[in-house]
Amino acid sequence: ASSSDPNNLIDLDSDLRILDAIVAIMRNLSFVAQNLRLMAYTPQVMRILTGALYYKSGGRSGDDRSGEDGSSSSSNSTNMCVNAIHTLINLAPLIDITGR
């Protein structure tokens, strides 16, 4: 949801927290083999995980939203990236890169 649209109920900071929670849940689910098979063949899951890898602190270029101490959003996006990497590593044996 875009924070510039007054009709949206969720702002950018809320989006960040929601995405962080989703990626953390996916990481926890990825430790169980049955969940891995479901996650590996769902394009939306792969889209979320790869998108979390590219997420920058604050979500907009030129806009530092990390707060006065510089740690709030930055640590959240770092944890989100680490969680996404852990999930992708767990999924790696099941991902078919040949396209078959």
The first five atom37 places (N, CA, C, CB, O) and aatype in JSON, in Angstrom:
{
  "aatype": [0, 15, 15, 15, 3, 14, 2, 2, 10, 9, 3, 10, 3, 15, 3, 10, 1, 9, 10, 3, 0, 9, 19, 0, 9, 12, 1, 2, 10, 15, 13, 19, 0, 5, 2, 10, 1, 10, 12, 0, 18, 16, 14, 5, 19, 12, 1, 9, 10, 16, 7, 0, 10, 18, 18, 11, 15, 7, 7, 1, 15, 7, 3, 3, 1, 15, 7, 6, 3, 7, 15, 15, 15, 15, 15, 2, 15, 16, 2, 12, 4, 19, 2, 0, 9, 8, 16, 10, 9, 2, 10, 0, 14, 10, 9, 3, 9, 16, 7, 1],
  "atom_mask": [
    [1, 1, 1, 1, 1],
    [1, 1, 1, 1, 1],
    [1, 1, 1, 1, 1],
    [1, 1, 1, 1, 1],
    [1, 1, 1, 1, 1],
    [1, 1, 1, 1, 1],
    [1, 1, 1, 1, 1],
    [1, 1, 1, 1, 1],
    [1, 1, 1, 1, 1],
    [1, 1, 1, 1, 1],
    [1, 1, 1, 1, 1],
    [1, 1, 1, 1, 1],
    [1, 1, 1, 1, 1],
    [1, 1, 1, 1, 1],
    [1, 1, 1, 1, 1],
    [1, 1, 1, 1, 1],
    [1, 1, 1, 1, 1],
    [1, 1, 1, 1, 1],
    [1, 1, 1, 1, 1],
    [1, 1, 1, 1, 1],
    [1, 1, 1, 1, 1],
    [1, 1, 1, 1, 1],
    [1, 1, 1, 1, 1],
    [1, 1, 1, 1, 1],
    [1, 1, 1, 1, 1],
    [1, 1, 1, 1, 1],
    [1, 1, 1, 1, 1],
    [1, 1, 1, 1, 1],
    [1, 1, 1, 1, 1],
    [1, 1, 1, 1, 1],
    [1, 1, 1, 1, 1],
    [1, 1, 1, 1, 1],
    [1, 1, 1, 1, 1],
    [1, 1, 1, 1, 1],
    [1, 1, 1, 1, 1],
    [1, 1, 1, 1, 1],
    [1, 1, 1, 1, 1],
    [1, 1, 1, 1, 1],
    [1, 1, 1, 1, 1],
    [1, 1, 1, 1, 1],
    [1, 1, 1, 1, 1],
    [1, 1, 1, 1, 1],
    [1, 1, 1, 1, 1],
    [1, 1, 1, 1, 1],
    [1, 1, 1, 1, 1],
    [1, 1, 1, 1, 1],
    [1, 1, 1, 1, 1],
    [1, 1, 1, 1, 1],
    [1, 1, 1, 1, 1],
    [1, 1, 1, 1, 1],
    [1, 1, 1, 0, 1],
    [1, 1, 1, 1, 1],
    [1, 1, 1, 1, 1],
    [1, 1, 1, 1, 1],
    [1, 1, 1, 1, 1],
    [1, 1, 1, 1, 1],
    [1, 1, 1, 1, 1],
    [1, 1, 1, 0, 1],
    [1, 1, 1, 0, 1],
    [1, 1, 1, 1, 1],
    [1, 1, 1, 1, 1],
    [1, 1, 1, 0, 1],
    [1, 1, 1, 1, 1],
    [1, 1, 1, 1, 1],
    [1, 1, 1, 1, 1],
    [1, 1, 1, 1, 1],
    [1, 1, 1, 0, 1],
    [1, 1, 1, 1, 1],
    [1, 1, 1, 1, 1],
    [1, 1, 1, 0, 1],
    [1, 1, 1, 1, 1],
    [1, 1, 1, 1, 1],
    [1, 1, 1, 1, 1],
    [1, 1, 1, 1, 1],
    [1, 1, 1, 1, 1],
    [1, 1, 1, 1, 1],
    [1, 1, 1, 1, 1],
    [1, 1, 1, 1, 1],
    [1, 1, 1, 1, 1],
    [1, 1, 1, 1, 1],
    [1, 1, 1, 1, 1],
    [1, 1, 1, 1, 1],
    [1, 1, 1, 1, 1],
    [1, 1, 1, 1, 1],
    [1, 1, 1, 1, 1],
    [1, 1, 1, 1, 1],
    [1, 1, 1, 1, 1],
    [1, 1, 1, 1, 1],
    [1, 1, 1, 1, 1],
    [1, 1, 1, 1, 1],
    [1, 1, 1, 1, 1],
    [1, 1, 1, 1, 1],
    [1, 1, 1, 1, 1],
    [1, 1, 1, 1, 1],
    [1, 1, 1, 1, 1],
    [1, 1, 1, 1, 1],
    [1, 1, 1, 1, 1],
    [1, 1, 1, 1, 1],
    [1, 1, 1, 0, 1],
    [1, 1, 1, 1, 1]
  ],
  "atom_positions": [
    [[0.84, -1.18, 0.0], [0.0, 0.0, 0.0], [0.88, 1.24, 0.0], [-0.95, 0.0, 1.2], [1.88, 1.31, 0.72]],
    [[0.5, 2.18, -0.79], [1.28, 3.4, -0.89], [0.85, 4.39, 0.19], [1.12, 4.02, -2.28], [-0.34, 4.6, 0.42]],
    [[1.84, 5.01, 0.85], [1.51, 5.96, 1.91], [1.02, 7.29, 1.33], [2.71, 6.2, 2.8], [0.5, 8.11, 2.08]],
    [[1.16, 7.52, 0.01], [0.7, 8.76, -0.59], [-0.8, 8.72, -0.9], [1.48, 9.06, -1.86], [-1.39, 9.76, -1.18]],
    [[-1.4, 7.56, -0.87], [-2.82, 7.42, -1.15], [-3.6, 7.48, 0.16], [-3.1, 6.09, -1.9], [-3.47, 6.57, 0.99]],
    [[-4.42, 8.52, 0.38], [-5.15, 8.65, 1.65], [-6.21, 7.58, 1.86], [-5.79, 10.01, 1.73], [-6.69, 7.4, 2.98]],
    [[-6.61, 6.86, 0.8], [-7.64, 5.84, 0.93], [-7.1, 4.51, 1.46], [-8.29, 5.61, -0.4], [-7.88, 3.66, 1.89]],
    [[-5.79, 4.33, 1.45], [-5.21, 3.1, 1.96], [-5.14, 3.11, 3.47], [-3.81, 2.89, 1.37], [-4.8, 4.13, 4.08]],
    [[-5.47, 1.99, 4.08], [-5.5, 1.91, 5.53], [-4.15, 1.55, 6.14], [-6.53, 0.9, 5.95], [-3.93, 1.77, 7.33]],
    [[-3.25, 1.0, 5.34], [-1.95, 0.57, 5.84], [-0.88, 1.48, 5.26], [-1.67, -0.93, 5.49], [-0.86, 1.72, 4.05]],
    [[0.02, 1.98, 6.09], [1.08, 2.84, 5.61], [2.34, 2.02, 5.35], [1.37, 3.97, 6.62], [2.34, 0.8, 5.54]],
    [[3.4, 2.67, 4.91], [4.63, 2.0, 4.53], [5.28, 1.27, 5.71], [5.6, 3.0, 3.94], [5.79, 0.16, 5.54]],
    [[5.27, 1.88, 6.88], [5.86, 1.25, 8.05], [5.1, -0.02, 8.44], [5.88, 2.21, 9.23], [5.71, -1.02, 8.82]],
    [[3.79, 0.02, 8.34], [2.99, -1.17, 8.62], [3.25, -2.26, 7.59], [1.5, -0.81, 8.64], [3.32, -3.44, 7.94]],
    [[3.39, -1.86, 6.33], [3.72, -2.82, 5.28], [5.03, -3.53, 5.58], [3.79, -2.12, 3.93], [5.14, -4.74, 5.39]],
    [[6.01, -2.78, 6.04], [7.31, -3.36, 6.37], [7.17, -4.39, 7.48], [8.28, -2.26, 6.79], [7.74, -5.48, 7.39]],
    [[6.43, -4.06, 8.51], [6.24, -5.0, 9.62], [5.47, -6.24, 9.19], [5.51, -4.32, 10.78], [5.78, -7.35, 9.63]],
    [[4.47, -6.06, 8.34], [3.69, -7.2, 7.84], [4.57, -8.1, 6.98], [2.47, -6.72, 7.04], [4.55, -9.32, 7.15]],
    [[5.33, -7.52, 6.07], [6.22, -8.3, 5.22], [7.27, -9.03, 6.05], [6.89, -7.4, 4.18], [7.58, -10.19, 5.78]],
    [[7.83, -8.35, 7.05], [8.81, -8.97, 7.93], [8.21, -10.18, 8.65], [9.34, -7.95, 8.94], [8.86, -11.21, 8.77]],
    [[6.98, -10.04, 9.13], [6.32, -11.15, 9.83], [6.04, -12.31, 8.87], [5.0, -10.67, 10.46], [6.21, -13.47, 9.25]],
    [[5.62, -12.01, 7.65], [5.35, -13.06, 6.67], [6.62, -13.83, 6.34], [4.74, -12.46, 5.4], [6.6, -15.06, 6.28]],
    [[7.72, -13.12, 6.13], [8.98, -13.78, 5.8], [9.48, -14.61, 6.99], [10.04, -12.74, 5.39], [10.01, -15.7, 6.79]],
    [[9.31, -14.11, 8.2], [9.71, -14.88, 9.39], [8.88, -16.15, 9.53], [9.58, -14.02, 10.66], [9.42, -17.2, 9.89]],
    [[7.59, -16.07, 9.25], [6.73, -17.26, 9.3], [7.14, -18.26, 8.23], [5.24, -16.86, 9.12], [7.19, -19.46, 8.48]],
    [[7.44, -17.76, 7.03], [7.89, -18.65, 5.96], [9.19, -19.36, 6.35], [8.09, -17.86, 4.66], [9.37, -20.54, 6.07]],
    [[10.08, -18.63, 7.0], [11.33, -19.24, 7.44], [11.05, -20.37, 8.41], [12.25, -18.19, 8.1], [11.62, -21.45, 8.29]],
    [[10.18, -20.13, 9.38], [9.85, -21.16, 10.35], [9.17, -22.36, 9.69], [8.95, -20.59, 11.44], [9.44, -23.51, 10.05]],
    [[8.3, -22.11, 8.72], [7.63, -23.21, 8.01], [8.61, -24.01, 7.16], [6.52, -22.65, 7.13], [8.38, -25.2, 6.9]],
    [[9.69, -23.38, 6.72], [10.61, -24.05, 5.81], [11.46, -25.12, 6.48], [11.51, -23.03, 5.17], [12.19, -25.83, 5.8]],
    [[11.38, -25.26, 7.79], [12.14, -26.29, 8.48], [11.45, -27.65, 8.44], [12.37, -25.88, 9.92], [12.03, -28.65, 8.87]],
    [[10.22, -27.73, 7.93], [9.47, -28.97, 7.85], [9.37, -29.38, 6.38], [8.05, -28.82, 8.49], [8.95, -28.59, 5.54]],
    [[9.76, -30.62, 6.06], [9.85, -31.07, 4.67], [8.52, -30.96, 3.93], [10.33, -32.51, 4.63], [8.52, -30.58, 2.76]],
    [[7.4, -31.27, 4.57], [6.1, -31.19, 3.89], [5.79, -29.76, 3.49], [4.99, -31.75, 4.8], [5.21, -29.52, 2.43]],
    [[6.16, -28.81, 4.31], [5.93, -27.4, 3.99], [6.83, -26.96, 2.84], [6.17, -26.52, 5.22], [6.43, -26.14, 2.01]],
    [[8.03, -27.49, 2.79], [8.98, -27.1, 1.74], [8.42, -27.42, 0.35], [10.32, -27.81, 1.94], [8.52, -26.6, -0.56]],
    [[7.84, -28.59, 0.21], [7.31, -28.97, -1.11], [6.2, -28.02, -1.54], [6.78, -30.41, -1.08], [6.13, -27.64, -2.71]],
    [[5.34, -27.65, -0.63], [4.27, -26.71, -0.96], [4.84, -25.34, -1.31], [3.29, -26.59, 0.22], [4.41, -24.71, -2.28]],
    [[5.8, -24.88, -0.53], [6.36, -23.55, -0.74], [7.18, -23.46, -2.03], [7.23, -23.16, 0.44], [7.14, -22.44, -2.72]],
    [[7.91, -24.52, -2.36], [8.78, -24.49, -3.54], [8.01, -24.39, -4.84], [9.66, -25.72, -3.56], [8.52, -23.86, -5.82]],
    [[6.78, -24.9, -4.86], [6.0, -24.9, -6.1], [4.92, -23.83, -6.13], [5.38, -26.26, -6.31], [3.99, -23.9, -6.94]],
    [[5.02, -22.86, -5.26], [4.07, -21.75, -5.22], [4.78, -20.47, -5.68], [3.47, -21.57, -3.78], [5.63, -19.95, -4.96]],
    [[4.44, -19.97, -6.87], [5.14, -18.78, -7.39], [5.04, -17.56, -6.48], [4.59, -18.43, -8.75], [5.98, -16.77, -6.41]],
    [[3.92, -17.4, -5.79], [3.76, -16.23, -4.92], [4.77, -16.27, -3.76], [2.33, -16.17, -4.37], [5.28, -15.23, -3.36]],
    [[5.04, -17.45, -3.24], [6.02, -17.57, -2.15], [7.39, -17.16, -2.65], [6.05, -19.02, -1.59], [8.11, -16.42, -1.98]],
    [[7.76, -17.64, -3.83], [9.07, -17.29, -4.38], [9.15, -15.8, -4.66], [9.33, -18.08, -5.67], [10.21, -15.19, -4.48]],
    [[8.05, -15.2, -5.1], [8.01, -13.76, -5.36], [8.23, -12.97, -4.07], [6.68, -13.36, -6.0], [8.97, -11.99, -4.05]],
    [[7.59, -13.39, -3.0], [7.74, -12.71, -1.71], [9.17, -12.82, -1.21], [6.76, -13.29, -0.66], [9.76, -11.83, -0.76]],
    [[9.73, -14.01, -1.29], [11.09, -14.22, -0.79], [12.13, -13.44, -1.59], [11.43, -15.7, -0.81], [13.02, -12.82, -1.01]],
    [[12.02, -13.47, -2.9], [12.99, -12.73, -3.7], [12.78, -11.22, -3.54], [12.9, -13.13, -5.18], [13.74, -10.45, -3.56]],
    [[11.54, -10.79, -3.39], [11.28, -9.37, -3.15], [11.84, -8.9, -1.83], [0.0, 0.0, 0.0], [12.31, -7.77, -1.72]],
    [[11.8, -9.77, -0.81], [12.34, -9.4, 0.5], [13.85, -9.22, 0.45], [11.98, -10.46, 1.53], [14.41, -8.47, 1.25]],
    [[14.52, -9.89, -0.48], [15.96, -9.73, -0.62], [16.33, -8.34, -1.14], [16.52, -10.79, -1.55], [17.4, -7.81, -0.81]],
    [[15.44, -7.75, -1.95], [15.73, -6.45, -2.55], [15.2, -5.29, -1.72], [15.14, -6.39, -3.92], [15.44, -4.13, -2.07]],
    [[14.5, -5.57, -0.65], [13.88, -4.5, 0.12], [14.93, -3.67, 0.84], [12.88, -5.07, 1.13], [15.78, -4.2, 1.55]],
    [[14.87, -2.39, 0.65], [15.8, -1.47, 1.3], [15.12, -0.85, 2.51], [16.27, -0.37, 0.32], [13.9, -0.83, 2.61]],
    [[15.9, -0.35, 3.42], [15.38, 0.32, 4.59], [14.53, 1.51, 4.18], [16.53, 0.77, 5.51], [15.02, 2.41, 3.49]],
    [[13.27, 1.52, 4.58], [12.37, 2.61, 4.24], [11.58, 2.39, 2.98], [0.0, 0.0, 0.0], [10.51, 2.97, 2.81]],
    [[12.08, 1.55, 2.07], [11.32, 1.19, 0.89], [11.36, 2.18, -0.25], [0.0, 0.0, 0.0], [10.93, 1.86, -1.36]],
    [[11.86, 3.39, -0.02], [11.92, 4.38, -1.09], [13.34, 4.91, -1.17], [10.92, 5.53, -0.85], [13.98, 5.14, -0.15]],
    [[13.83, 5.1, -2.39], [15.18, 5.63, -2.54], [15.21, 7.1, -2.13], [15.68, 5.47, -4.0], [14.29, 7.86, -2.42]],
    [[16.27, 7.48, -1.44], [16.42, 8.85, -1.01], [15.66, 9.2, 0.25], [0.0, 0.0, 0.0], [15.71, 10.35, 0.7]],
    [[14.96, 8.26, 0.83], [14.16, 8.52, 2.02], [14.65, 7.63, 3.14], [12.64, 8.29, 1.74], [14.39, 6.43, 3.13]],
    [[15.36, 8.19, 4.11], [15.89, 7.41, 5.22], [14.85, 7.37, 6.32], [17.22, 7.99, 5.75], [14.62, 8.36, 7.0]],
    [[14.22, 6.21, 6.49], [13.16, 6.07, 7.49], [13.63, 5.21, 8.65], [11.92, 5.45, 6.85], [12.81, 4.59, 9.33]],
    [[14.93, 5.18, 8.89], [15.46, 4.31, 9.93], [15.37, 4.93, 11.32], [16.88, 3.96, 9.62], [15.79, 4.3, 12.29]],
    [[14.85, 6.11, 11.44], [14.69, 6.74, 12.74], [15.92, 7.51, 13.16], [0.0, 0.0, 0.0], [16.91, 7.55, 12.44]],
    [[15.84, 8.13, 14.33], [16.94, 8.96, 14.8], [18.18, 8.14, 15.15], [16.51, 9.76, 16.0], [19.3, 8.59, 14.92]],
    [[17.99, 6.95, 15.7], [19.15, 6.15, 16.1], [19.71, 5.33, 14.94], [18.78, 5.24, 17.24], [20.77, 4.73, 15.08]],
    [[19.01, 5.3, 13.81], [19.51, 4.62, 12.63], [19.4, 3.12, 12.68], [0.0, 0.0, 0.0], [20.01, 2.44, 11.86]],
    [[18.63, 2.56, 13.62], [18.62, 1.11, 13.75], [17.26, 0.48, 13.52], [19.11, 0.73, 15.09], [17.2, -0.72, 13.23]],
    [[16.18, 1.21, 13.62], [14.85, 0.6, 13.61], [14.53, -0.12, 12.31], [13.82, 1.65, 13.86], [14.44, -1.35, 12.3]],
    [[14.36, 0.61, 11.21], [14.0, -0.02, 9.94], [15.16, -0.79, 9.36], [13.52, 1.03, 8.95], [14.96, -1.81, 8.69]],
    [[16.37, -0.33, 9.61], [17.53, -1.01, 9.06], [17.65, -2.42, 9.61], [18.78, -0.22, 9.36], [17.91, -3.35, 8.86]],
    [[17.48, -2.59, 10.92], [17.59, -3.93, 11.49], [16.42, -4.8, 11.05], [17.65, -3.87, 13.02], [16.59, -6.01, 10.86]],
    [[15.23, -4.22, 10.87], [14.09, -5.0, 10.39], [14.34, -5.51, 8.99], [12.82, -4.17, 10.43], [14.08, -6.68, 8.7]],
    [[14.84, -4.65, 8.09], [15.07, -5.1, 6.72], [16.22, -6.08, 6.66], [15.34, -3.91, 5.81], [16.21, -6.98, 5.82]],
    [[17.23, -5.93, 7.53], [18.33, -6.89, 7.58], [17.82, -8.24, 8.04], [19.44, -6.39, 8.5], [18.16, -9.26, 7.44]],
    [[17.01, -8.28, 9.11], [16.45, -9.54, 9.57], [15.57, -10.16, 8.51], [15.66, -9.33, 10.85], [15.58, -11.38, 8.33]],
    [[14.81, -9.35, 7.8], [13.93, -9.85, 6.75], [14.77, -10.49, 5.65], [13.05, -8.71, 6.18], [14.42, -11.56, 5.15]],
    [[15.86, -9.86, 5.27], [16.72, -10.42, 4.23], [17.36, -11.73, 4.7], [17.81, -9.42, 3.84], [17.42, -12.69, 3.94]],
    [[17.82, -11.77, 5.93], [18.42, -12.99, 6.47], [17.39, -14.11, 6.53], [19.01, -12.73, 7.87], [17.69, -15.25, 6.17]],
    [[16.18, -13.79, 6.97], [15.12, -14.81, 7.01], [14.78, -15.31, 5.61], [13.86, -14.23, 7.68], [14.54, -16.5, 5.42]],
    [[14.75, -14.41, 4.63], [14.46, -14.81, 3.25], [15.58, -15.7, 2.71], [14.28, -13.57, 2.35], [15.31, -16.69, 2.02]],
    [[16.82, -15.37, 3.03], [17.95, -16.19, 2.58], [17.89, -17.57, 3.22], [19.3, -15.5, 2.91], [18.11, -18.58, 2.54]],
    [[17.61, -17.64, 4.51], [17.49, -18.94, 5.19], [16.4, -19.79, 4.54], [17.18, -18.74, 6.68], [16.59, -20.98, 4.34]],
    [[15.28, -19.17, 4.23], [14.18, -19.9, 3.61], [14.57, -20.41, 2.23], [12.93, -19.01, 3.5], [14.3, -21.56, 1.88]],
    [[15.22, -19.55, 1.44], [15.64, -19.97, 0.1], [16.69, -21.08, 0.17], [16.2, -18.78, -0.67], [16.69, -21.98, -0.68]],
    [[17.57, -21.04, 1.15], [18.56, -22.11, 1.32], [17.85, -23.42, 1.66], [19.58, -21.75, 2.43], [18.23, -24.48, 1.14]],
    [[16.84, -23.36, 2.51], [16.08, -24.57, 2.84], [15.31, -25.09, 1.62], [15.1, -24.28, 3.98], [15.12, -26.3, 1.47]],
    [[14.87, -24.17, 0.76], [14.12, -24.57, -0.44], [15.01, -25.03, -1.59], [13.28, -23.41, -0.91], [14.53, -25.69, -2.51]],
    [[16.29, -24.72, -1.54], [17.19, -24.96, -2.66], [17.16, -26.37, -3.24], [18.57, -24.66, -2.23], [17.15, -26.51, -4.46]],
    [[17.13, -27.42, -2.42], [17.11, -28.76, -3.01], [15.84, -29.06, -3.83], [17.25, -29.79, -1.91], [15.85, -29.95, -4.69]],
    [[14.77, -28.35, -3.58], [13.49, -28.62, -4.27], [13.24, -27.7, -5.45], [12.35, -28.49, -3.31], [12.33, -27.97, -6.24]],
    [[14.01, -26.64, -5.6], [13.78, -25.69, -6.69], [14.36, -26.26, -7.98], [14.41, -24.31, -6.36], [15.54, -26.59, -8.06]],
    [[13.51, -26.35, -8.99], [13.92, -26.89, -10.29], [14.33, -25.73, -11.17], [12.78, -27.72, -10.95], [13.47, -24.99, -11.65]],
    [[15.63, -25.58, -11.4], [16.1, -24.45, -12.2], [16.1, -24.76, -13.69], [17.49, -24.06, -11.77], [16.38, -23.88, -14.5]],
    [[15.79, -26.02, -14.06], [15.77, -26.39, -15.48], [14.49, -25.94, -16.17], [15.94, -27.89, -15.63], [14.46, -25.84, -17.4]],
    [[13.44, -25.68, -15.39], [12.18, -25.23, -15.97], [11.27, -26.36, -16.4], [0.0, 0.0, 0.0], [10.25, -26.12, -17.05]],
    [[11.61, -27.58, -16.04], [10.76, -28.73, -16.4], [9.67, -28.95, -15.4], [11.58, -29.99, -16.52], [8.87, -29.87, -15.55]]
  ]
}
